[in-house]
Amino acid sequence: MFISLISLKGTNSYQQHQEIWSLFPDRPHAKRDHLFRVESVEQGLTKALLQSAIKPITSDSASVLQSKEFNLLLKKETHYRFKITANPTKKDSKSGCLRDLATETDQVDWIQRKLGGAKVTVTSVDPKLVVYKDHQFTKLVTFEGVIQIEDVEKVEGYVVNGIGRKKHAGAGLLSLARMA
């Protein structure tokens, strides 16, 4: 896998999604094998963290600022700092419709359920409304905290495949950093 810092010109998550696909040319029918998370927006440029199965290549609409290959070497019972931007939702039992979880308590409960196979302590919750397309909005929440891995295989799956919905809009990328 590769982890890259990229720069995007798009102002909404739909444009950003399109620009990220441009980093993987000659793959018109490829299945999405990348996840991204917006890290900052400065002077009209968006910097994002991109995790991908293949190395991205700078295009006309997106730039690869840094890129490195990494191997996922997780260890059971080890503590890691984590960060993830996600779209916490719940299916309404009566209507069957998906609803964004509104309270911080519900959002923290959601991420703890999604990270089954690990003990999770959330230290920061930052909700934001993200413009998807013109007048369409998506509610994303960035979680940070500490995770202690109990089931290495499950947590590896979360890192590789992402967590939750709206991955095309910059949600789902779970980043882990081993604590000293």
Secondary structure, DSSP 8 states (H G I E B T S, - for coil): -EEEEEEE--SSHHHHHHHHHTTS-S-TT----EEEEEEEEETTEEEEEEEESS-----SSEEEEEEEE------TT-EEEEEEEE--EEE-TTT--EEE--SHHHHHHHHHHHTTTEEEEEEEEEEEEEEEETTEEEEEEEEEEEEEES-HHHHHHHHHH-SSS-GGGT---EEEEE--
